[in-house]
Amino acid sequence: MTLAPPVPLVDGIPFARAGREDLRAEVAGLVAAGEPARARVLLLADADDWWTEPPPPAEQLARVPAARTLREAMDLLGMGRVADYFAHRWSDPTHLAGLALLQQHWPGRRPVVDVACGIGTQLRELARRGCTGLVGVDVVWAKLWLARRFVCPGARYVCADVTAVPGLTVPGTAVAGLDVPQPAYVLCSDAFYFMRDKPAAAAALHALAGPGGTVAVGHAHVTDPAGEPSTPEGYAAVLGADLLYDDGELTRALLEGRPPRPAAPAELHGSEAVALVAGDPRRPAPVDLGEPLPPLRPNPLYVDGVRTWPSDRYGAEYGPRSGYLPERWPDPLPPDAARRRLLVDLPEAW
């Protein structure tokens, strides 16, 4: 019998990603030899299976820990178009839709597992609103490193593919740091449509949530061709969800300060993306997530007073759905400047 390599811990983040056994063994060997810097470089070079760009040179990755800001670190990591999305996440319509979903289905005191958490944008929002027991899971170790360093240092992070964690279906199992008390609130935003084996992914989310738990999936593509989208009925069936929302409706609801209206699957066939909630729906949040918390800064999308998209790709995707951001910086600022994300609550070292 061949034993799996041990799960190495680098900078407080375990690396248990499936399909990377050789890399895991090499990293574990470097950690055991007292060479965490070399181990870190190997992990920072690892990307998800959808990424097509080669990793930066090792000497460039070695400079990442010295980066003073999130943007500088992402540049050294060679994150390209993904860096544009992460840097401006705080005002994009997808993020606002995710906040509206949380607003209507708030985890309260339950532990939260954010699957495919990226750089921890939503974990930061939860932490700043008083939620505890936060765990971020992603298959890309570099994204978790960014989350821990720059965005939400108070959460725990685990690099793993939840569909391939042995024993995950056993309640209370402690595998690769996924020892989360149940029932739990399991979040998966802007990622479920990328998961090729959706039944396995849905089963893993429910296993993490446990009996009486909640699974909230945000921004699952329907008509947008990116990833491997499904139909509203397909998502609802695989997740066992009976609460569905149009993504655009969620964004509008947050901007208008009202509860979002759920919809039947048949009403959502023309939606770009949908959100779904399965299990315990929970109650609405006792706070207004539409109002970002201070200190607030001017939205960096405005350059010399003009709304400037970081790339043509970003503008093509988000521009048509970002009408709440005027083309020019208004003077004076309107009373709802923060709700419309003219003012944003960026991480300190943005």
NORURPE-V375455 format. One record per pair of residues at least 6 apart in sequence whose C-alpha atoms are under 6 Angstrom apart, sorted by the first residue. I is the first residue (numbers start at 0). GAP is how many residues later the second one is. Records with the same first field share a line. If there is no record, write none. Layout:
I=GAP, GAP
This chain:
4=20
6=8, 9
7=6, 7, 20
12=144, 145
13=144
14=144
15=143, 144
16=142, 143, 144
26=12
29=9
40=20, 21
43=98
44=10
46=93
47=92
63=9
66=6
68=280, 281
69=280
73=9
90=250
92=158
95=155
96=150, 153, 154
99=150, 154
102=181, 182
103=180
104=176, 177, 178, 179
105=177, 178, 179
106=78
109=74
110=22, 23, 73
111=22, 72, 73, 74
112=22, 23, 73
113=22, 72, 73, 74
114=22, 73
115=21, 22
116=19, 20, 21
117=25
118=24, 25, 27, 28
119=27
123=28
133=21
134=20, 21, 22
135=21
136=20, 21, 22
137=21, 22
138=20, 21, 22
140=18
150=196
161=42
162=37, 38, 41
168=38
172=6
181=28
182=26, 27, 29, 30
183=25, 29
184=24, 28, 29
185=23, 28, 29
186=29, 30
187=29
188=28, 29, 30
189=28, 29
192=27, 28, 34, 35, 36
193=33, 34
198=39
201=37
212=66, 67
213=64, 65, 66
214=62, 63
215=60, 61
216=58, 59
217=57
218=54, 55, 56
219=53, 54
220=8, 51, 52
221=7, 8, 9, 50, 51
222=49
223=48
231=33
232=32
239=38
240=36, 37
242=33, 34
243=18, 19, 31, 32
244=17, 18, 29, 30
245=28
246=26, 27
249=10
252=6, 7
253=36
289=49
290=48
295=47, 48, 49
296=46, 47
297=45
298=43, 44, 45
300=6, 7
301=6
304=23, 24
305=22
306=20, 21
308=6
323=16
336=6
